[in-house]
Amino acid sequence: MRTLVLGGDGYLGWPTALHLAAAGHDVAVADNFVRRQYDHELGVQSLVPIEPLQVRLDVWQEVGSNPVRAYIGDLTDPEYTYEMIREFRPDAVVHFAEQRAAPYSMIDRKHAVYTQQNNVVGTLNVLYAIAEIDRDIHLVKLGTMGEYGTPNIDIEEGWIEITHKGRTDRMLYPKKPGSFYHLSKVHDSHNIEFACRIWGIRSTDLNQGVVYGQQTPQTALDDRLLTRLDYDHVFGTVLNRFVIQAVLGHPLTVYGSGGQTRGFIDIRDTAECIRLAAENPPEPGEFRVFNQMTESFSVAELAKTVADAYSKPVEIEYLENPRVEADSHYYNVVHTGLPELGLEPHLLSDTLIESMFEIVERHKDRVDLASMRPTVQWRSTSSPIRND
């Protein structure tokens, strides 16, 4: 297949592009490098050094089985988006190209507006390009489990059958997002479903849990192919923070009581989910939704898992939660679609032991402890971060 990976320079886009190329796809990546600019804005860096995209492409040309080409530009520019899709003529478009951090979207008005404009407008341009150039193109869109929030009922895979006053209908599952970033993803999902319904295009919406891990079989071929490992309070994940704190001998900092529960998935499984979805497209006009996660943990359970897996004693410390979210809640997610296509998941406990502690140990001299302290407060409308 000819597969175009939007956001192909990012944490997930880059290893996914290599995974698809190794599987025999003719792959191109597209990016505008804004993710690298966020690091400069916030004064942070990936724990693992990452090479420029052109270096990555050149190295993959040497060690990989199938070369990858690149398009440089911004999806909010419709002319660029149309020209790229016309030229490459993909069978599938994999869409990672969005501002993906909830805390970033909550810094202040400027960051909230930017997040919504960048994400929603970019996706609309992709939808129109597909509709006007080739409606057979399969859009594989990375969504987020955060669209659902934490409802007090089971979370179905995108759709739910509702009976109300004696009448029954199949509807998109109700959403209750927890940030302006997650809201942008909800808008994407509604826009994509609408486009499928009125234009007859086909799309798979992958509502993904929190991704962990930093290494795939392809990125492990050469250190210059490595992807990011973010740990700062804006773009980092709680698991990355816990692993770094454990390696440094610091207490693991849990927000609130740690009862917040989320879905999780290994980075290798993310790349494989994309391949499975791309190679098994839905019917024309179908808006297909998969919940892309393999395990669920509360934050307290996550801390205990890290502490138990590490070879030295680890303490756990509880802090005031800067976010507005339920401290404990019901959380049961249906996620059968991808295993039915053949996904064989990796487990968190194995990943910690296999690679994450070793990777952090190797790069621990790059840790900036101050960048892990939370400064973005959900209840505030003004930024503690200078962005002028």
N, C-alpha and C positions, 0 to 999 in steps of 0.2 A: 504493500500500500504506500501511497504518497501521503505522508503525515506532516503537518505543519504544527510546530509546538510554539505557541505564543507565550512569552515570558521564559524563553529557553535559556536565559543566563541566570535564572534564579535558583533558589534552594532545591525546589522540586523539579522545575522545568529542565534544568541541565541533566541530572541523572536520568530523568524520564526519557529525554531525547536519546541519550546513549543506549538505554535499555531497548528502545524501539529500533534503533539502528542495528543493534546486535541481534535483534529478532528478525532482521531482514527488511525492515521498512526503509523506504527512501525518505529521509528526514531533512527538514529545514527548521531552524529556530529563528524566532523574531524577538527583538528586545529593544528597549530604549535606554537601558542602563540606569533607570531612575532608582532601582533598589540600591545600587551602590551609592547613589547620591544621598539617600536617607542616612546612611552611616556617617557621611560627612556632616550632614545637618545636625545629627544627634551627638556627634563626637564619640562614636562607638565603632567596633569592628568585629567581624567574625572571629571566633576563637581560632578556627583553622584558616590559615591564609589561602586566598583564592586568586587564581590567575586571571588576567584579562581574557575575554571571550575568544579573541583571535588566537591566543596561545593555546587555549583549551582545544579549539578546532584543529589547530596544526598538530597537536599531540595526538588527538584522536585519529587524525589522518594516518599517523605513523603506527599506532597500536591497535586501532579498531578494524572491524571487518567491513564497515560500510561508512563512507564519508558523510559528514553533515555540513550543510551550507547555511548561510545566515542572511537575514534581512534586518536592517537597522532602521528603526522608526517608531512612531507613536500611534497606537490604535485610535486615539482621539482625533487623528488626522484621517478623514475618510479617503482622500486621494491615495495616501500611502497604503491603507488597508485594502482598498479595491485593487490597486496595482499589484500588490504582493500576491493576493489570492488568484488574480488573473494569470500571473506569470507562473506561479508554482503549481496551480491546478491540483490542490490536495484532494484526496479521498476523505480524509478526516482532518479536522482542525481541533487541536488540544489547547484549551484556553486556561493558562495559568496567569495571564498578564494583568494582575490587579494589585493594588495596594492591599496587603493582606493582614495588617495588624490592627486588632481592636484598640489597643492603647493609643496608637498613632492617630486613629480617627477621633479619639476623645481628648486630644491635647487642647484644642480650642476650636473656635468657629472656622478658622482658615483650614485646619486639617480635616475637619468634618466635611466641609464643602469640597475640598480637593478630592477626598476619598470617594465621595459620591459621584462627582463629575468624571473622574478618571475611570472608575469601575463601570458605572452605568453607561456612559457615553461610548466608551471603548467597546463594550459588548454590543450595544446597539449598532455601531458601525460594522462589526463582524456579522451580525444577523442580516443587515441589509446587503452586505457584500455577498453573502451566501445566497440570499434570496434572488439577487439580480444577476449573479454570475453562474451559479450551478446549485440548484436546490437538492441535488443528490449528495452534496457534501454533508458529512456527519459531524456535528458540533459536539465535542466532548468537553463539557464545561466543569471546572473544579468549583464546586460550591462548598458549603461548610455545615457541619452539624449544628453550629451556632445559630443557624436560621431558625431552628425549632425552639430554642430556649430549653427550659426544663419543665414541660407540662406534666400534670398529674395523671396522665394516661400514657399508654405505650406509644412510642414514636414509630409510625409506619414508614415505609419507603416512599416518601413523597406524596402519596395519595391516600385518602381515607374515604370510606363509605359512611355516609351520615344519614340517619333517619330522623326526620323532624316533622312533627305533626302528621304522622302517617305517611309521609312521602320520603323516598330514598334517592340519593344522588351520590355520585363519585366526585370528590372535590380535592383540590390541592390541600395537603395537610396544613392546618393553621400554624402561623409563624409567630414567634414572640422573641425577636432578636435582642441581644444585650448590648449592642454598640452601634454607632453609625456605620462602621465597617460591615457588621452583620446585616444591617438594614440594606446596605448596597447589594449584598448577595441575594437578599429576598427580592429586591427590585429586579435583579438579573433573572432569577428563576421565573418570576411572573412574565417578564418580557420574552423570555425564551419560549415558555409554554404558549404564549399568545402567538408568537411567530410560527411555531409548529402548527398551531390550530388554523391560522388564516392563510399561511403560505405553503403548508405541506412539507416543510423541511423536517429533518430528523435530528434529535438531540438527546444526549445522555447527560443528566445533571448528577454529579458525584458529590453528595453531601459528606464531606470528609471530616474525620475526627482529628485530634491533635497528632501530628506526625513526629516521630522520634527516630533517632539514628542519623548517621552522617555518611555511611559507606554503602555502596552497591558493588556488585562484581565488576562493573565497568569502571567506576571511579577508582577502584582499588588497583587498577592496572598501572597507574602512574600518579604520583602526588600532585602533578600539575592538572589532573582531572578532578580533583576533590571539589566537593560542594561546600556550602556554608555550614557553620554551626553557630547559631545565634543564641545568646544567653542574657542580653541586656533586658531591662524591664519593659521595653517597648516591643521589640521584635522577638525576643527570646521566649522559650516555652518553660513552663514550670519544671518539667523533667530535666531539661538541660541545666537549669539553675541548681536543682538538687544534686545532679551528678558532679557539677563543678564544686559545689559546697562540700560534698563528701570527700572529693580528692584533696581539697585544700585543708580539710580538717575543721571546717566551720559547721555550725548547726544548720540543718535544713529548715528554711523559713517557710512555714505554712501560713497562708492567709485565713483568718477566722478559725473555725474549728476544724477545717479541712474536710468538711462533709460535701463540698461541691464535687459532683461526679461528671466525668466526660468520657467520650469514646477516644480510643487511641489506635494508632496504626504505625507499623514499621515502614521506613522509607522504601525498602525493597518491595513491600507489598503495595505501596502507592504506585510505583512504576508499573508493577504487574497488573494492577487494577486498570490503569490507563490502557495497557496493551489489550487486555481482555475486552474492555468496553469498545475500543476502536475496531477490533477484529470481529466483533459480534454486534453490528449496528442495529438499532431499532428500525421499525417500519417507517416509511414516509408519513409525515404528519404526527409521529409519536413523540411525546415528551416523556422519556424514561428516566426514572430516578432510582439511584442506588445509594444506600447509606454505607459510606466507605470507611468502615472501622472494623477492628477485629477483637478488641477487648475494651472493657470499661473499668475505670478506677476512680475512686474518690481521691482528692488531693492527699488526704491522710494515708490512704492505702498506697498511693504512689511513693510517698516519703518512706513508708515502712519497707516497700519493695526495694528501693534504692539502698536503704540502710542495711537490709538483710543481705543484699547481693554484694556489698562492698566488703573488702577484706579486713578493714579496720573499724573500730567502734565509731558510731555516728550518733550525734544528738539531734533532736528535733525541737524547733522553737516555733511558737505560735504568735503571729502578729495581727494587728488590725487590718481588715481587708479594705484596700482602696477602691474596689469595684462595688457596683450595686448589683448583687446577685443573691439568690437564696443560699443560706449557709448549709442547709441539708435539704434533700428533695428526692422525690421518686425519679428513677431514670432507667427505663427499659427500652432498648432500641432494637427494632427488627432490622437485621442486616443479612439477608439470605441470598440476594440477587447475585453478588459477585462470587461467593462460594459455589453457587450453582453453575457459574460459567467456568469454574476450575481453580479459583483462588485457594492456595494452601498457605495459610498465614504463618508468619514468624511470631514468636511470643516475646513479650517485653523482657522477661527474666533472662532469656537466652541472649538477647541483643545487648543488655547491660554487661553480661559476662564476656560476650564475644568481642565487643569493640568499644563501647562508649567510654568506659573507665580508662582504657588504654589510650584512646584518642585525646581525652582531656589531660591525662597525665603528661602526654608528649608535648602539649601546647599550654600548660598551666602558667607559664611565664607571661603569656599574653592576656591573662585575666585582669580586667579592671573592676575591682570590687564595687566602686561607686556606681558603675553603670547598672548594677543589679538592684539597687535600692529604688522602690517605686516612688515616682513623683507625679504621675498622672492620676488625678482624682476624678472619678466618674461624676461626683456631685458638683464639681467646679466647672465654670464656663470659661475660665481664664487659664492661660498656659503657665506652668512653672519653667518651661523650656523656652529659651530665646529662639525665635525663628525669623528675625528680621533680616 
